[in-house]
Amino acid sequence: MAQASLALPRPSSIINPCSKATTAKKGTSFAPFRSFSEQPMPGRRLMAVDKLIGDNAGKAAVRKRGETIRGRTAGQGPIVNKQLSLFSTETVGPAGLRYYPEIITPSMEHDLIERIRGLPLMPFQFGAYEGKRRVASFGFKYDYTLKRLQEAKEVPEWLAPVIEKVEAHGDPATRIRQVLCTEYDVGVGIGWHRDKPHFDEVFGLSLGSACRFRFRRKIGEEWERFTLDAEPRSLYVMTGESRHVWQHSIPGVEAPRYSITFRSMTG
């Protein structure tokens, strides 16, 4: 791609806001999140929760179903990765979920969308069923009929600088080996699921329009829920419980949307 290099310095720390969240009343905004260097960043609409969220349930942020919390939870919990504070980041909701707004420029976003549109996208195949979203897999793909992982086409060169950028937001040993490009038309979403156990870390780059990225897990007879508003050009990272315990889904989108999912492999 004819554009500036995507390489960024490695990050240095993440603060987990979930460990010291505060109870929120309607209309209350959280104080801005401060990085390890104590540099303030502007508030951003990030999440909606149904119930208690975070490790310290007694002090977790509480909202009624469907309400939205604006800004950042001002917690000062444990540092999860000392390499991540150079990035604008959120540690939000389920343990292991991170969110990075605006990791690429609008011009890069436009170029990636055009690249995806030029791929031989096919309706998502779920065994005998066909989904409405259209996809293209690289590196590996999961065959739902054979119930096994299969090799796919090689990852195209134009994705190399994006992969380098994504890997910089993971652990030092993170190596992306599978990529999924997806096109969502208006009204198209994805049902509740967890990614297949063959994959480890999951990174999602949102393009074109925002989506409501929903999470849920069963607690007794009830569901605990969390919603992340994933804005265009943002990156979410799922590790730990957010990856292996919580299910996630996307309701039908209100505007055409594209995404690129990057996955590392287990073992």
Secondary structure, DSSP 8 states (H G I E B T S, - for coil): --S-----------B-GGGG-----TT------B-TT--B----EEEEESS--SS-GGGS----TT--EES-------BS-TT-TTS--EE-SSTTEEEES--S-HHHHHHHHHHHHTS--EEEEETTEEEEEEEEEESEEEETTTTEEEE-B---GGGHHHHHHHHTTS-TT----EEEEEEE-TT--EEEE---TTEEEEEEEEESS-EEEEEEEEETTEEEEEEEEE-TT-EEEE-HHHHHTSEEEE---SS-EEEEEEEEE--
